[in-house]
Amino acid sequence: MTPELPACLPRKRVAIYSGAFGGNPDGAVRSLEKLCASLLDAKMDIGIWTFNPPERAIPGIRFFTLRSLPLLLDPGYRLAMPSRRLHAQLREFSPDIMHVAVPDLVGYWLSKFARREKIPLICSFHTDFVSYLRFFHLNWLRGLAWRYLAGFYNRSRVTLAPSLVAAEMLTLNGIRNVKIWSRGIDRSAFNPGYRSEKLRRNWLGGTRGFGVLYVGRLAPYKGLQTVVKVYRRFEKENMTASVRFVIVGDGPLRKRLRQEMPNALFTGHLTGRGLAAAIASGDALLFPSTTETFGNVVQEALASGIIPVVADRGGCAEIVLESGGGLICRHEAAGDFFSALIRLMGNPELCSQLRERGEKWVRNRTWPRVNHAVIEIYSRLNDKKKLEQWPAQLDYFIAKPIIAEQE
């Protein structure tokens, strides 16, 4: 049941800084797109500052385009740049609320503008960039990075985190007033009805076999070396005839992964029905990333009727713990992930149990329901007492998790 919007909620003008926005597959961007839909339903006026606005206009939303540069460490990400036009644009839009989703140069400038103009500022935490540093041999910058982020987020009245794991990480690093904005799932976009036997025959060479999917960016911080090690273990055990690895996504590691996993199928970047069909047509999602603040793809797997096998660090494990719909393995322990997949392949009853739990859990994970938390917080920003009374977390359905047997 979707919660009702706050009574007598006045019409607000909300300025959102999103960095990327239109046509971007990133989970953070999709979350902000869904939030905007809920804000429009709540009759709010929205201005979005982004470096890639959508090609088509969206009624009720004004877009302001920013300049950007590719990041040297990962050209798939871009860094927005402040400009002289920002001040005039904000003056003209005259926001009642400022929502900043990226702690970069533009986000820092906007936070200063909000303080100077006495505009209530709310921030949302999406990507754990600090955890990426070790994958680029920059772990020595962690302390400096967290000090900057604490100073940045503590300018806001509330910082929204997508999971309890992320909220705890922020709090432990000195960030105050953290509350939960979880993530929803669109059941019309991800469900078992997209399962394609034709696609499975193309993958497996027949109707039998086990499809192991990885879905996400092909980048160093996604745990892909564990995927490679699991793949090689199946080769070592002469089991490649019954298992097919399907890698959905793109990124800087694609060429290297194709060399290391020559018998895997690489689909490239998929969206829409193509992505939905790929996920629903697998049997298990192998997702060993330890850097996720939430893990949208894990929730999409549960909704699609396949079983996620995830690491015990980060937001993905929290989803599996809450839903009881998957298996959790020790992070970077390829043997554990291999054993978990073998366990699923040999136990149809367990698979059926996990799928049933996962699909049951996602039924209440609608975007209007989780976005209600943000709209409620918007309505309380000017009342410190009411803001403090709003719970730090949503009510979760907690199920008993199934932990993969360690090898």
C-alpha positions, -999 to +999 in steps of 0.1 A: +000+000+000+015+034-010+017+059+019-003+090+014+015+122+008+019+147+037-014+165+044-016+201+031+018+198+014+025+232-001+037+235-036+075+237-037+101+246-062+129+220-060+163+226-075+181+192-081+217+188-090+221+154-105+254+155-125+243+129-151+206+125-159+192+117-194+200+084-210+223+072-183+220+036-170+236+044-136+215+034-106+218+069-090+204+085-122+175+061-124+167+068-087+166+106-093+144+101-124+119+081-103+121+107-076+112+134-101+082+114-112+070+113-076+077+150-071+056+158-102+028+136-088+031+157-056+026+189-078+061+202-072+080+224-097+114+209-106+146+224-120+174+200-128+210+210-133+228+183-154+255+179-181+233+156-202+196+166-202+172+142-221+166+149-257+128+152-252+112+177-229+095+164-197+064+185-188+069+201-154+107+199-154+131+226-165+166+215-174+198+236-171+228+223-189+263+223-173+297+219-190+316+187-181+349+169-185+357+132-185+374+118-155+409+106-162+405+075-140+373+063-156+362+082-188+327+067-183+322+092-156+321+130-162+328+159-139+305+189-141+320+223-140+305+255-124+299+284-146+289+321-142+254+313-154+246+292-123+239+321-101+215+338-126+198+305-133+191+298-096+180+334-090+155+331-118+143+296-108+140+308-071+140+273-054+124+266-020+145+235-016+180+226-029+187+189-034+223+180-043+231+145-053+268+148-063+296+161-039+317+176-066+327+212-076+292+222-087+277+205-056+300+224-033+292+257-051+255+250-047+258+242-010+275+275-004+247+293-025+220+275-004+236+286+028+241+322+017+205+325+004+190+306+033+176+278+011+170+245+029+196+221+016+192+183+014+219+160+000+216+124-012+245+099-011+246+076-041+281+063-050+309+053-026+337+069-046+360+066-016+359+028-019+370+032-055+404+047-045+421+015-037+414+001-071+434+030-086+462+027-061+450+059-043+440+045-010+463+069+008+437+096-001+408+080+019+413+101+051+414+133+031+384+123+010+362+115+040+371+148+057+360+166+026+328+146+024+320+152+060+324+189+056+303+188+024+273+167+037+272+184+071+262+216+053+228+200+046+199+196+070+196+159+060+218+135+041+199+106+025+215+072+023+201+043+002+207+016+027+215+010+064+250-001+055+256+032+037+240+052+065+263+035+091+294+042+069+285+079+066+278+082+104+311+065+113+329+090+091+315+120+109+284+128+088+253+139+108+216+138+103+216+107+080+182+092+071+172+065+047+159+069+012+158+034-001+152+023-037+121+010-055+115-015-083+093-011-113+076-045-116+064-037-151+100-033-162+114-063-143+095-095-138+096-133-147+073-127-177+103-114-197+120-148-195+128-160-230+134-196-239+147-185-273+173-164-256+183-193-233+187-216-263+210-191-279+230-189-247+231-225-237+227-243-270+195-259-257+169-256-230+190-272-203+219-257-186+226-229-160+229-193-170+252-172-147+248-135-152+269-105-143+251-073-149+268-039-145+297-017-154+329-035-165+352-015-142+379-024-116+357-016-086+330-041-095+347-073-082+351-087-117+383-105-109+362-127-087+339-134-116+369-144-137+382-167-109+348-184-106+347-188-144+381-205-144+370-228-116+342-241-137+367-246-166+390-265-142+362-287-131+352-294-168+317-280-162+316-254-190+292-275-210+265-271-184+271-235-174+272-203-195+285-170-182+267-140-197+283-106-191+258-077-195+273-043-196+302-023-209+332-004-195+370-001-196+376-038-187+356-053-215+386-061-238+405-077-210+376-097-198+369-111-232+405-124-233+402-139-198+367-154-204+368-166-240+337-188-237+316-162-220+289-143-239+293-105-238+261-087-247+273-051-243+252-024-228+215-033-227+184-012-218+147-016-217+131-049-227+165-062-238+179-058-203+147-072-187+148-103-209+185-109-203+181-107-165+149-128-164+164-155-187+193-162-164+193-186-134+217-167-110+232-133-108+269-134-098+276-100-083+307-099-061+310-061-059+318-048-024+314-011-033+276-008-038+257+016-016+225-003-025+226-026-055+197-019-078+206-049-100+202-073-071+166-060-066+160-063-103+172-099-102+148-107-074+119-091-093+129-111-124+128-145-106+165-152-106+188-157-076+215-132-066+248-145-052+265-115-036+294-105-014+291-099+023+301-063+021+280-034+008+244-028+001+238-060-019+242-082+012+216-060+029+190-066+002+196-104+004+195-103+042+161-084+041+146-105+014+160-139+021+160-144-017+197-151-024+230-163-011+258-143+005+295-152+002+327-139+018+340-110-003+367-119-028+364-156-019+360-171-054+357-206-039+327-196-019+310-181-049+317-212-069+303-234-041+272-213-039+265-217-077+271-254-074+246-255-045+220-238-066+226-260-097+220-292-076+191-281-055+159-271-074+139-270-042+163-244-027+161-223-059+123-224-058+123-213-022+147-184-028+128-172-059+095-172-039+111-152-011+126-127-035+095-121-055+074-117-023+098-091-009+099-069-040+061-066-041+061-037-016+092-021-030+074+004-052+089+037-061+060+058-048+064+041-014+101+047-010+100+082-025+073+091+000+102+093+026+119+121+006+087+140+001+079+137+038+114+150+046+110+179+022+078+189+041+097+190+074+129+208+064+118+241+080+108+224+113+138+209+131+118+191+157+095+175+131+125+166+110+142+149+140+110+129+147+110+114+112+124+079+115+160+073+104+150+041+086+120+026+068+102-004+082+117-034+065+105-070+060+133-090+076+137-126+065+162-152+076+191-151+052+207-181+036+245-179+038+265-198+012+285-227+026+321-218+028+345-241+009 
